Amino acid sequence: MIIKVLIIEDEDAIRENIAEMLSISGFKVETAANGREGLSQTLVFKPDVIICDIMMPLMNGYQVLETLRSSNSQANTPFIFLTSMANPAEIREGMLIGADDYLTKPFNFSDLIAAIESRLKREKLRKEELNTQIKEYQYNLNKVSTHEYNTPLSSMLGFLNLLSNHYSSFDKEETLSMLELITLSCTRLKKTLDNSHLHLLLQKLEPTHDWYKQYTTGCTVIDEKSLKEMASSLAHQYETAFVRKTSFRASIETATISISEANLKKAVEELIENAFKFSDDNSCVEITGKRLQDNYQLTIINQGREFHPDHIRQIGPYLQFEREKYEQQGLGLGLWIAQKLITLNKGQLTIGSHNGHTCITVLFGIME
């Protein structure tokens, strides 16, 4: 594959000399005499490497780099600065906005080739790592989603088949029990679909979108009654679906916090459900909420499988930790959605584990 190099340099002799040497060496080269022209060339030429002077008319090299790094199509293109005065402050400024390398004029052609090859090698490794992550993401998505759609559907079909073909064999209590399990399966499937949709929406959410404020503004009252109702409903669902005792204790100070009612409900539901899911049988989930000096702190503690530090850093969609070892429900979207909603509302979520206890702590802004 022929490597494409864009040279942005306002001095004609330097620009033409570099272009000629690179062309002779087998590179496909395009040139631009200033920053604005260089940006236009970038969109059309789509270079593999950009070599750019710093001090230029109309638009300097820093402005070119900042514009490229904020774009989608050329954000990761290797970028090499040319400068006649590479002082430490200048280098630091370029590196802070994403420069990959510096060459000081005058330079040897061999140094330029070495810099280009080094950046291309690094970019190749980045793309290989990205491809590996994409393949892993696709594998997890296919594996987890297939299970999450088929399991509730199979449950519904099984119970409906029993009721259709053997209705007279069951008494009223048995029939109602099966209908409740069908309802739970429907609820589980709907939540799976809703979370998938919400994940896609939040992943692409931008300040320019009409619905941005829906997920980033608002305030609501947090109180013990509403938290207990939410936790009771989730506990009942788990007891019914998994025939296991699920209990909780809640002590919540009333306060007005800076997140909308809908976003608070969604985030907290996911966190409480996660605590129930990974709790030991017959253990109790502790939920506390209290005012701090400048924030409101909500804490959810469960006893069971520990949440390792590596897992905390890897929270992501369609990623379930140790799924091969522990069979579990869900697409792995719940924690990601909760974390995203909390962050969008300028809150903070932290998770820690110690001696078999996992503690989720959420800080919300408090409204006076």
Secondary structure, DSSP 8 states (H G I E B T S, - for coil): ---EEEEE-S-HHHHHHHHHHHHHTT-EEEEESSHHHHHHHHHHH--SEEEEESS-SSS-HHHHHHHHHTSSSSTT--EEEEES---HHHHHHHHHTT--EEEESS--HHHHHHHHHHHHHHHHHHHHHHHHHHHHHHHHHHHHHHHHHHHHHHHHHHHHHHHHHSGGGS-HHHHHHHHHHHHHHHHHHHHHHHHHHHHHHHHT--TTSTTHHHHH---EEE-HHHHHHHHHHHHHHHHHHH----EEEEEE--EEESS-HHHHHHHHHHHHHHHHHTB-TT-EEEEEEEE-SSEEEEEEEEEBS---HHHHHT--TT--TTTTTS---S-S-HHHHHHHHHHHTT-EEEEEEETTEEEEEEEEEEE-
